[in-house]
Amino acid sequence: MIWRLLHNRLPTKDNLVAHNIIPLDARFCVTGCGEPETANHLFLSCPFFAPLWTLVRSWIGIAPAVGELLQDHFA
Ligand SMILES: [Zn+2]
């Protein structure tokens, strides 16, 4: 899962659009927050799902990273 996340291979809607699996107008986040669903959005900026990443970081005991990309958080 981590490899797929860091290589942008998760079946997020942006990837499904890129592979013509769903139409472009279906690219928005499933929560209805209005942003396109990307891995960065889901883990870092979505008002509904991003807080889960904060809880996971706390649970495994790693400090938050400064950065806008998931790769920054894993570095
Ligand atoms: Zn969202």
PDB file of the backbone (N, CA, C, O) and the ligand in Angstrom, with CONECT records:
HET     ZN  A 101       1
ATOM      1  N   MET A   1       0.831  -1.176   0.000  1.00  0.00           N
ATOM      2  CA  MET A   1       0.000   0.000   0.000  1.00  0.00           C
ATOM      3  C   MET A   1       0.880   1.244   0.000  1.00  0.00           C
ATOM      4  O   MET A   1       0.609   2.190  -0.739  1.00  0.00           O
ATOM      5  N   ILE A   2       1.942   1.255   0.829  1.00  0.00           N
ATOM      6  CA  ILE A   2       2.828   2.422   0.878  1.00  0.00           C
ATOM      7  C   ILE A   2       3.526   2.631  -0.464  1.00  0.00           C
ATOM      8  O   ILE A   2       3.650   3.763  -0.932  1.00  0.00           O
ATOM      9  N   TRP A   3       3.984   1.536  -1.084  1.00  0.00           N
ATOM     10  CA  TRP A   3       4.627   1.667  -2.393  1.00  0.00           C
ATOM     11  C   TRP A   3       3.640   2.272  -3.397  1.00  0.00           C
ATOM     12  O   TRP A   3       3.984   3.186  -4.145  1.00  0.00           O
ATOM     13  N   ARG A   4       2.424   1.755  -3.403  1.00  0.00           N
ATOM     14  CA  ARG A   4       1.406   2.284  -4.319  1.00  0.00           C
ATOM     15  C   ARG A   4       1.102   3.749  -4.017  1.00  0.00           C
ATOM     16  O   ARG A   4       0.898   4.546  -4.934  1.00  0.00           O
ATOM     17  N   LEU A   5       1.071   4.102  -2.741  1.00  0.00           N
ATOM     18  CA  LEU A   5       0.813   5.493  -2.351  1.00  0.00           C
ATOM     19  C   LEU A   5       1.930   6.407  -2.841  1.00  0.00           C
ATOM     20  O   LEU A   5       1.666   7.440  -3.455  1.00  0.00           O
ATOM     21  N   LEU A   6       3.177   6.028  -2.570  1.00  0.00           N
ATOM     22  CA  LEU A   6       4.309   6.884  -2.945  1.00  0.00           C
ATOM     23  C   LEU A   6       4.531   6.960  -4.447  1.00  0.00           C
ATOM     24  O   LEU A   6       5.138   7.914  -4.933  1.00  0.00           O
ATOM     25  N   HIS A   7       4.048   5.967  -5.192  1.00  0.00           N
ATOM     26  CA  HIS A   7       4.179   5.976  -6.647  1.00  0.00           C
ATOM     27  C   HIS A   7       2.888   6.394  -7.349  1.00  0.00           C
ATOM     28  O   HIS A   7       2.745   6.220  -8.559  1.00  0.00           O
ATOM     29  N   ASN A   8       1.964   6.938  -6.590  1.00  0.00           N
ATOM     30  CA  ASN A   8       0.674   7.403  -7.109  1.00  0.00           C
ATOM     31  C   ASN A   8      -0.037   6.303  -7.916  1.00  0.00           C
ATOM     32  O   ASN A   8      -0.509   6.531  -9.030  1.00  0.00           O
ATOM     33  N   ARG A   9      -0.094   5.124  -7.327  1.00  0.00           N
ATOM     34  CA  ARG A   9      -0.736   3.991  -7.980  1.00  0.00           C
ATOM     35  C   ARG A   9      -2.014   3.535  -7.265  1.00  0.00           C
ATOM     36  O   ARG A   9      -2.567   2.483  -7.584  1.00  0.00           O
ATOM     37  N   LEU A  10      -2.473   4.327  -6.303  1.00  0.00           N
ATOM     38  CA  LEU A  10      -3.730   3.991  -5.641  1.00  0.00           C
ATOM     39  C   LEU A  10      -4.889   4.330  -6.574  1.00  0.00           C
ATOM     40  O   LEU A  10      -4.780   5.250  -7.384  1.00  0.00           O
ATOM     41  N   PRO A  11      -5.993   3.600  -6.468  1.00  0.00           N
ATOM     42  CA  PRO A  11      -7.131   3.863  -7.361  1.00  0.00           C
ATOM     43  C   PRO A  11      -7.938   5.085  -6.933  1.00  0.00           C
ATOM     44  O   PRO A  11      -9.151   5.012  -6.732  1.00  0.00           O
ATOM     45  N   THR A  12      -7.232   6.216  -6.798  1.00  0.00           N
ATOM     46  CA  THR A  12      -7.928   7.467  -6.513  1.00  0.00           C
ATOM     47  C   THR A  12      -8.616   7.926  -7.790  1.00  0.00           C
ATOM     48  O   THR A  12      -8.290   7.466  -8.884  1.00  0.00           O
ATOM     49  N   LYS A  13      -9.555   8.821  -7.641  1.00  0.00           N
ATOM     50  CA  LYS A  13     -10.343   9.226  -8.810  1.00  0.00           C
ATOM     51  C   LYS A  13      -9.493   9.898  -9.886  1.00  0.00           C
ATOM     52  O   LYS A  13      -9.776   9.748 -11.075  1.00  0.00           O
ATOM     53  N   ASP A  14      -8.453  10.640  -9.486  1.00  0.00           N
ATOM     54  CA  ASP A  14      -7.604  11.253 -10.518  1.00  0.00           C
ATOM     55  C   ASP A  14      -6.930  10.178 -11.367  1.00  0.00           C
ATOM     56  O   ASP A  14      -6.790  10.341 -12.579  1.00  0.00           O
ATOM     57  N   ASN A  15      -6.516   9.089 -10.742  1.00  0.00           N
ATOM     58  CA  ASN A  15      -5.916   7.998 -11.511  1.00  0.00           C
ATOM     59  C   ASN A  15      -6.958   7.260 -12.354  1.00  0.00           C
ATOM     60  O   ASN A  15      -6.661   6.832 -13.469  1.00  0.00           O
ATOM     61  N   LEU A  16      -8.165   7.112 -11.834  1.00  0.00           N
ATOM     62  CA  LEU A  16      -9.221   6.452 -12.610  1.00  0.00           C
ATOM     63  C   LEU A  16      -9.593   7.285 -13.835  1.00  0.00           C
ATOM     64  O   LEU A  16      -9.878   6.735 -14.898  1.00  0.00           O
ATOM     65  N   VAL A  17      -9.588   8.619 -13.684  1.00  0.00           N
ATOM     66  CA  VAL A  17      -9.837   9.499 -14.832  1.00  0.00           C
ATOM     67  C   VAL A  17      -8.702   9.370 -15.838  1.00  0.00           C
ATOM     68  O   VAL A  17      -8.944   9.293 -17.043  1.00  0.00           O
ATOM     69  N   ALA A  18      -7.467   9.345 -15.349  1.00  0.00           N
ATOM     70  CA  ALA A  18      -6.300   9.263 -16.236  1.00  0.00           C
ATOM     71  C   ALA A  18      -6.306   7.987 -17.074  1.00  0.00           C
ATOM     72  O   ALA A  18      -5.769   7.967 -18.182  1.00  0.00           O
ATOM     73  N   HIS A  19      -6.911   6.924 -16.548  1.00  0.00           N
ATOM     74  CA  HIS A  19      -6.977   5.654 -17.274  1.00  0.00           C
ATOM     75  C   HIS A  19      -8.337   5.435 -17.936  1.00  0.00           C
ATOM     76  O   HIS A  19      -8.665   4.320 -18.342  1.00  0.00           O
ATOM     77  N   ASN A  20      -9.126   6.510 -18.040  1.00  0.00           N
ATOM     78  CA  ASN A  20     -10.441   6.473 -18.703  1.00  0.00           C
ATOM     79  C   ASN A  20     -11.386   5.435 -18.098  1.00  0.00           C
ATOM     80  O   ASN A  20     -12.161   4.797 -18.812  1.00  0.00           O
ATOM     81  N   ILE A  21     -11.315   5.274 -16.796  1.00  0.00           N
ATOM     82  CA  ILE A  21     -12.212   4.344 -16.112  1.00  0.00           C
ATOM     83  C   ILE A  21     -13.472   5.069 -15.655  1.00  0.00           C
ATOM     84  O   ILE A  21     -14.566   4.505 -15.682  1.00  0.00           O
ATOM     85  N   ILE A  22     -13.310   6.323 -15.235  1.00  0.00           N
ATOM     86  CA  ILE A  22     -14.467   7.156 -14.882  1.00  0.00           C
ATOM     87  C   ILE A  22     -14.354   8.458 -15.666  1.00  0.00           C
ATOM     88  O   ILE A  22     -13.260   8.844 -16.079  1.00  0.00           O
ATOM     89  N   PRO A  23     -15.491   9.142 -15.876  1.00  0.00           N
ATOM     90  CA  PRO A  23     -15.441  10.405 -16.619  1.00  0.00           C
ATOM     91  C   PRO A  23     -14.818  11.531 -15.795  1.00  0.00           C
ATOM     92  O   PRO A  23     -14.779  11.468 -14.566  1.00  0.00           O
ATOM     93  N   LEU A  24     -14.336  12.555 -16.484  1.00  0.00           N
ATOM     94  CA  LEU A  24     -13.655  13.686 -15.851  1.00  0.00           C
ATOM     95  C   LEU A  24     -14.525  14.359 -14.797  1.00  0.00           C
ATOM     96  O   LEU A  24     -14.025  14.775 -13.752  1.00  0.00           O
ATOM     97  N   ASP A  25     -15.828  14.468 -15.064  1.00  0.00           N
ATOM     98  CA  ASP A  25     -16.688  15.165 -14.097  1.00  0.00           C
ATOM     99  C   ASP A  25     -16.941  14.357 -12.826  1.00  0.00           C
ATOM    100  O   ASP A  25     -17.602  14.849 -11.912  1.00  0.00           O
ATOM    101  N   ALA A  26     -16.431  13.131 -12.749  1.00  0.00           N
ATOM    102  CA  ALA A  26     -16.569  12.313 -11.533  1.00  0.00           C
ATOM    103  C   ALA A  26     -15.281  12.310 -10.715  1.00  0.00           C
ATOM    104  O   ALA A  26     -15.093  11.439  -9.866  1.00  0.00           O
ATOM    105  N   ARG A  27     -14.388  13.277 -10.960  1.00  0.00           N
ATOM    106  CA  ARG A  27     -13.064  13.269 -10.329  1.00  0.00           C
ATOM    107  C   ARG A  27     -13.047  13.835  -8.918  1.00  0.00           C
ATOM    108  O   ARG A  27     -12.001  13.820  -8.268  1.00  0.00           O
ATOM    109  N   PHE A  28     -14.158  14.325  -8.435  1.00  0.00           N
ATOM    110  CA  PHE A  28     -14.150  15.018  -7.144  1.00  0.00           C
ATOM    111  C   PHE A  28     -14.218  14.051  -5.971  1.00  0.00           C
ATOM    112  O   PHE A  28     -14.722  12.933  -6.085  1.00  0.00           O
ATOM    113  N   CYS A  29     -13.704  14.506  -4.863  1.00  0.00           N
ATOM    114  CA  CYS A  29     -13.600  13.726  -3.628  1.00  0.00           C
ATOM    115  C   CYS A  29     -14.958  13.151  -3.229  1.00  0.00           C
ATOM    116  O   CYS A  29     -15.985  13.820  -3.338  1.00  0.00           O
ATOM    117  N   VAL A  30     -14.946  11.920  -2.773  1.00  0.00           N
ATOM    118  CA  VAL A  30     -16.167  11.210  -2.411  1.00  0.00           C
ATOM    119  C   VAL A  30     -16.888  11.870  -1.240  1.00  0.00           C
ATOM    120  O   VAL A  30     -18.085  11.648  -1.056  1.00  0.00           O
ATOM    121  N   THR A  31     -16.190  12.672  -0.450  1.00  0.00           N
ATOM    122  CA  THR A  31     -16.821  13.303   0.705  1.00  0.00           C
ATOM    123  C   THR A  31     -17.699  14.487   0.329  1.00  0.00           C
ATOM    124  O   THR A  31     -18.505  14.947   1.138  1.00  0.00           O
ATOM    125  N   GLY A  32     -17.546  14.987  -0.911  1.00  0.00           N
ATOM    126  CA  GLY A  32     -18.300  16.155  -1.310  1.00  0.00           C
ATOM    127  C   GLY A  32     -17.631  17.457  -0.912  1.00  0.00           C
ATOM    128  O   GLY A  32     -18.279  18.503  -0.906  1.00  0.00           O
ATOM    129  N   CYS A  33     -16.334  17.416  -0.576  1.00  0.00           N
ATOM    130  CA  CYS A  33     -15.629  18.632  -0.160  1.00  0.00           C
ATOM    131  C   CYS A  33     -15.344  19.555  -1.347  1.00  0.00           C
ATOM    132  O   CYS A  33     -14.962  20.708  -1.151  1.00  0.00           O
ATOM    133  N   GLY A  34     -15.526  19.063  -2.568  1.00  0.00           N
ATOM    134  CA  GLY A  34     -15.378  19.905  -3.747  1.00  0.00           C
ATOM    135  C   GLY A  34     -14.020  19.886  -4.404  1.00  0.00           C
ATOM    136  O   GLY A  34     -13.840  20.511  -5.449  1.00  0.00           O
ATOM    137  N   GLU A  35     -13.058  19.190  -3.830  1.00  0.00           N
ATOM    138  CA  GLU A  35     -11.709  19.122  -4.399  1.00  0.00           C
ATOM    139  C   GLU A  35     -11.549  17.835  -5.210  1.00  0.00           C
ATOM    140  O   GLU A  35     -12.189  16.826  -4.912  1.00  0.00           O
ATOM    141  N   PRO A  36     -10.694  17.872  -6.235  1.00  0.00           N
ATOM    142  CA  PRO A  36     -10.392  16.631  -6.963  1.00  0.00           C
ATOM    143  C   PRO A  36      -9.762  15.608  -6.026  1.00  0.00           C
ATOM    144  O   PRO A  36      -8.942  15.957  -5.177  1.00  0.00           O
ATOM    145  N   GLU A  37     -10.149  14.343  -6.184  1.00  0.00           N
ATOM    146  CA  GLU A  37      -9.637  13.292  -5.306  1.00  0.00           C
ATOM    147  C   GLU A  37      -8.290  12.799  -5.806  1.00  0.00           C
ATOM    148  O   GLU A  37      -8.205  12.090  -6.809  1.00  0.00           O
ATOM    149  N   THR A  38      -7.239  13.183  -5.092  1.00  0.00           N
ATOM    150  CA  THR A  38      -5.877  12.697  -5.337  1.00  0.00           C
ATOM    151  C   THR A  38      -5.368  12.100  -4.031  1.00  0.00           C
ATOM    152  O   THR A  38      -5.976  12.295  -2.978  1.00  0.00           O
ATOM    153  N   ALA A  39      -4.259  11.378  -4.096  1.00  0.00           N
ATOM    154  CA  ALA A  39      -3.690  10.811  -2.870  1.00  0.00           C
ATOM    155  C   ALA A  39      -3.272  11.929  -1.917  1.00  0.00           C
ATOM    156  O   ALA A  39      -3.528  11.847  -0.716  1.00  0.00           O
ATOM    157  N   ASN A  40      -2.633  12.970  -2.444  1.00  0.00           N
ATOM    158  CA  ASN A  40      -2.251  14.096  -1.596  1.00  0.00           C
ATOM    159  C   ASN A  40      -3.462  14.721  -0.928  1.00  0.00           C
ATOM    160  O   ASN A  40      -3.423  15.063   0.254  1.00  0.00           O
ATOM    161  N   HIS A  41      -4.539  14.870  -1.688  1.00  0.00           N
ATOM    162  CA  HIS A  41      -5.751  15.459  -1.105  1.00  0.00           C
ATOM    163  C   HIS A  41      -6.286  14.575   0.011  1.00  0.00           C
ATOM    164  O   HIS A  41      -6.578  15.066   1.101  1.00  0.00           O
ATOM    165  N   LEU A  42      -6.420  13.283  -0.244  1.00  0.00           N
ATOM    166  CA  LEU A  42      -7.018  12.397   0.756  1.00  0.00           C
ATOM    167  C   LEU A  42      -6.202  12.334   2.045  1.00  0.00           C
ATOM    168  O   LEU A  42      -6.766  12.300   3.138  1.00  0.00           O
ATOM    169  N   PHE A  43      -4.865  12.319   1.915  1.00  0.00           N
ATOM    170  CA  PHE A  43      -4.031  12.146   3.108  1.00  0.00           C
ATOM    171  C   PHE A  43      -3.642  13.460   3.767  1.00  0.00           C
ATOM    172  O   PHE A  43      -3.359  13.478   4.965  1.00  0.00           O
ATOM    173  N   LEU A  44      -3.619  14.564   3.019  1.00  0.00           N
ATOM    174  CA  LEU A  44      -3.069  15.792   3.585  1.00  0.00           C
ATOM    175  C   LEU A  44      -4.026  16.968   3.663  1.00  0.00           C
ATOM    176  O   LEU A  44      -3.883  17.793   4.565  1.00  0.00           O
ATOM    177  N   SER A  45      -4.987  17.086   2.771  1.00  0.00           N
ATOM    178  CA  SER A  45      -5.776  18.315   2.783  1.00  0.00           C
ATOM    179  C   SER A  45      -7.285  18.112   2.842  1.00  0.00           C
ATOM    180  O   SER A  45      -8.013  19.089   3.018  1.00  0.00           O
ATOM    181  N   CYS A  46      -7.773  16.912   2.707  1.00  0.00           N
ATOM    182  CA  CYS A  46      -9.220  16.695   2.769  1.00  0.00           C
ATOM    183  C   CYS A  46      -9.712  16.957   4.203  1.00  0.00           C
ATOM    184  O   CYS A  46      -9.163  16.394   5.150  1.00  0.00           O
ATOM    185  N   PRO A  47     -10.726  17.795   4.368  1.00  0.00           N
ATOM    186  CA  PRO A  47     -11.186  18.086   5.727  1.00  0.00           C
ATOM    187  C   PRO A  47     -11.801  16.878   6.435  1.00  0.00           C
ATOM    188  O   PRO A  47     -11.957  16.895   7.656  1.00  0.00           O
ATOM    189  N   PHE A  48     -12.151  15.835   5.687  1.00  0.00           N
ATOM    190  CA  PHE A  48     -12.757  14.653   6.305  1.00  0.00           C
ATOM    191  C   PHE A  48     -11.748  13.535   6.541  1.00  0.00           C
ATOM    192  O   PHE A  48     -11.753  12.919   7.607  1.00  0.00           O
ATOM    193  N   PHE A  49     -10.875  13.260   5.559  1.00  0.00           N
ATOM    194  CA  PHE A  49      -9.960  12.124   5.662  1.00  0.00           C
ATOM    195  C   PHE A  49      -8.568  12.494   6.189  1.00  0.00           C
ATOM    196  O   PHE A  49      -7.931  11.660   6.833  1.00  0.00           O
ATOM    197  N   ALA A  50      -8.083  13.687   5.943  1.00  0.00           N
ATOM    198  CA  ALA A  50      -6.727  14.062   6.373  1.00  0.00           C
ATOM    199  C   ALA A  50      -6.522  13.950   7.881  1.00  0.00           C
ATOM    200  O   ALA A  50      -5.430  13.571   8.303  1.00  0.00           O
ATOM    201  N   PRO A  51      -7.512  14.258   8.710  1.00  0.00           N
ATOM    202  CA  PRO A  51      -7.302  14.075  10.164  1.00  0.00           C
ATOM    203  C   PRO A  51      -6.993  12.628  10.548  1.00  0.00           C
ATOM    204  O   PRO A  51      -6.366  12.387  11.580  1.00  0.00           O
ATOM    205  N   LEU A  52      -7.424  11.663   9.735  1.00  0.00           N
ATOM    206  CA  LEU A  52      -7.089  10.259  10.022  1.00  0.00           C
ATOM    207  C   LEU A  52      -5.583  10.037   9.919  1.00  0.00           C
ATOM    208  O   LEU A  52      -5.009   9.304  10.723  1.00  0.00           O
ATOM    209  N   TRP A  53      -4.933  10.675   8.923  1.00  0.00           N
ATOM    210  CA  TRP A  53      -3.487  10.540   8.766  1.00  0.00           C
ATOM    211  C   TRP A  53      -2.773  11.100   9.986  1.00  0.00           C
ATOM    212  O   TRP A  53      -1.766  10.545  10.428  1.00  0.00           O
ATOM    213  N   THR A  54      -3.292  12.203  10.536  1.00  0.00           N
ATOM    214  CA  THR A  54      -2.722  12.784  11.752  1.00  0.00           C
ATOM    215  C   THR A  54      -2.817  11.793  12.908  1.00  0.00           C
ATOM    216  O   THR A  54      -1.872  11.658  13.685  1.00  0.00           O
ATOM    217  N   LEU A  55      -3.949  11.099  13.028  1.00  0.00           N
ATOM    218  CA  LEU A  55      -4.113  10.102  14.092  1.00  0.00           C
ATOM    219  C   LEU A  55      -3.174   8.910  13.887  1.00  0.00           C
ATOM    220  O   LEU A  55      -2.607   8.400  14.854  1.00  0.00           O
ATOM    221  N   VAL A  56      -3.006   8.466  12.645  1.00  0.00           N
ATOM    222  CA  VAL A  56      -2.091   7.346  12.367  1.00  0.00           C
ATOM    223  C   VAL A  56      -0.659   7.741  12.711  1.00  0.00           C
ATOM    224  O   VAL A  56       0.075   6.961  13.317  1.00  0.00           O
ATOM    225  N   ARG A  57      -0.259   8.962  12.323  1.00  0.00           N
ATOM    226  CA  ARG A  57       1.086   9.445  12.668  1.00  0.00           C
ATOM    227  C   ARG A  57       1.280   9.444  14.174  1.00  0.00           C
ATOM    228  O   ARG A  57       2.331   9.028  14.661  1.00  0.00           O
ATOM    229  N   SER A  58       0.304   9.893  14.902  1.00  0.00           N
ATOM    230  CA  SER A  58       0.388   9.914  16.357  1.00  0.00           C
ATOM    231  C   SER A  58       0.475   8.492  16.908  1.00  0.00           C
ATOM    232  O   SER A  58       1.241   8.226  17.834  1.00  0.00           O
ATOM    233  N   TRP A  59      -0.312   7.580  16.336  1.00  0.00           N
ATOM    234  CA  TRP A  59      -0.353   6.185  16.798  1.00  0.00           C
ATOM    235  C   TRP A  59       0.990   5.487  16.599  1.00  0.00           C
ATOM    236  O   TRP A  59       1.425   4.739  17.474  1.00  0.00           O
ATOM    237  N   ILE A  60       1.653   5.716  15.467  1.00  0.00           N
ATOM    238  CA  ILE A  60       2.934   5.051  15.224  1.00  0.00           C
ATOM    239  C   ILE A  60       4.111   5.880  15.721  1.00  0.00           C
ATOM    240  O   ILE A  60       5.259   5.445  15.627  1.00  0.00           O
ATOM    241  N   GLY A  61       3.835   7.066  16.247  1.00  0.00           N
ATOM    242  CA  GLY A  61       4.858   7.846  16.920  1.00  0.00           C
ATOM    243  C   GLY A  61       5.822   8.583  16.024  1.00  0.00           C
ATOM    244  O   GLY A  61       7.004   8.690  16.350  1.00  0.00           O
ATOM    245  N   ILE A  62       5.351   9.093  14.904  1.00  0.00           N
ATOM    246  CA  ILE A  62       6.228   9.900  14.055  1.00  0.00           C
ATOM    247  C   ILE A  62       5.756  11.345  14.074  1.00  0.00           C
ATOM    248  O   ILE A  62       4.562  11.635  14.149  1.00  0.00           O
ATOM    249  N   ALA A  63       6.719  12.227  14.005  1.00  0.00           N
ATOM    250  CA  ALA A  63       6.418  13.651  14.050  1.00  0.00           C
ATOM    251  C   ALA A  63       5.844  14.115  12.720  1.00  0.00           C
ATOM    252  O   ALA A  63       6.142  13.531  11.678  1.00  0.00           O
ATOM    253  N   PRO A  64       5.024  15.157  12.748  1.00  0.00           N
ATOM    254  CA  PRO A  64       4.511  15.698  11.490  1.00  0.00           C
ATOM    255  C   PRO A  64       5.643  16.299  10.660  1.00  0.00           C
ATOM    256  O   PRO A  64       6.636  16.789  11.197  1.00  0.00           O
ATOM    257  N   ALA A  65       5.471  16.251   9.356  1.00  0.00           N
ATOM    258  CA  ALA A  65       6.469  16.794   8.441  1.00  0.00           C
ATOM    259  C   ALA A  65       5.953  18.095   7.842  1.00  0.00           C
ATOM    260  O   ALA A  65       4.750  18.315   7.700  1.00  0.00           O
ATOM    261  N   VAL A  66       6.899  18.933   7.503  1.00  0.00           N
ATOM    262  CA  VAL A  66       6.547  20.156   6.804  1.00  0.00           C
ATOM    263  C   VAL A  66       6.639  19.847   5.321  1.00  0.00           C
ATOM    264  O   VAL A  66       7.695  19.446   4.831  1.00  0.00           O
ATOM    265  N   GLY A  67       5.566  20.027   4.624  1.00  0.00           N
ATOM    266  CA  GLY A  67       5.586  19.756   3.200  1.00  0.00           C
ATOM    267  C   GLY A  67       4.191  19.541   2.667  1.00  0.00           C
ATOM    268  O   GLY A  67       3.267  19.194   3.403  1.00  0.00           O
ATOM    269  N   GLU A  68       4.060  19.751   1.387  1.00  0.00           N
ATOM    270  CA  GLU A  68       2.766  19.631   0.741  1.00  0.00           C
ATOM    271  C   GLU A  68       2.591  18.294   0.034  1.00  0.00           C
ATOM    272  O   GLU A  68       1.508  17.989  -0.465  1.00  0.00           O
ATOM    273  N   LEU A  69       3.664  17.490  -0.011  1.00  0.00           N
ATOM    274  CA  LEU A  69       3.600  16.224  -0.731  1.00  0.00           C
ATOM    275  C   LEU A  69       3.743  15.055   0.226  1.00  0.00           C
ATOM    276  O   LEU A  69       4.418  15.164   1.250  1.00  0.00           O
ATOM    277  N   LEU A  70       3.109  13.936  -0.104  1.00  0.00           N
ATOM    278  CA  LEU A  70       3.205  12.748   0.731  1.00  0.00           C
ATOM    279  C   LEU A  70       4.652  12.262   0.840  1.00  0.00           C
ATOM    280  O   LEU A  70       5.053  11.757   1.888  1.00  0.00           O
ATOM    281  N   GLN A  71       5.425  12.408  -0.213  1.00  0.00           N
ATOM    282  CA  GLN A  71       6.818  11.975  -0.189  1.00  0.00           C
ATOM    283  C   GLN A  71       7.589  12.713   0.897  1.00  0.00           C
ATOM    284  O   GLN A  71       8.492  12.134   1.501  1.00  0.00           O
ATOM    285  N   ASP A  72       7.262  13.969   1.163  1.00  0.00           N
ATOM    286  CA  ASP A  72       7.917  14.729   2.228  1.00  0.00           C
ATOM    287  C   ASP A  72       7.639  14.092   3.586  1.00  0.00           C
ATOM    288  O   ASP A  72       8.514  14.063   4.451  1.00  0.00           O
ATOM    289  N   HIS A  73       6.429  13.585   3.774  1.00  0.00           N
ATOM    290  CA  HIS A  73       6.051  12.992   5.050  1.00  0.00           C
ATOM    291  C   HIS A  73       6.758  11.659   5.280  1.00  0.00           C
ATOM    292  O   HIS A  73       7.045  11.305   6.424  1.00  0.00           O
ATOM    293  N   PHE A  74       7.040  10.919   4.219  1.00  0.00           N
ATOM    294  CA  PHE A  74       7.707   9.632   4.376  1.00  0.00           C
ATOM    295  C   PHE A  74       9.217   9.779   4.422  1.00  0.00           C
ATOM    296  O   PHE A  74       9.911   8.888   4.911  1.00  0.00           O
ATOM    297  N   ALA A  75       9.738  10.904   3.914  1.00  0.00           N
ATOM    298  CA  ALA A  75      11.193  11.122   3.974  1.00  0.00           C
ATOM    299  C   ALA A  75      11.602  11.303   5.420  1.00  0.00           C
ATOM    300  O   ALA A  75      12.783  11.500   5.707  1.00  0.00           O
TER     301      ALA A  75
HETATM  302 ZN    ZN A 101     -11.994  15.709   0.242  1.00  0.00          ZN2+
END
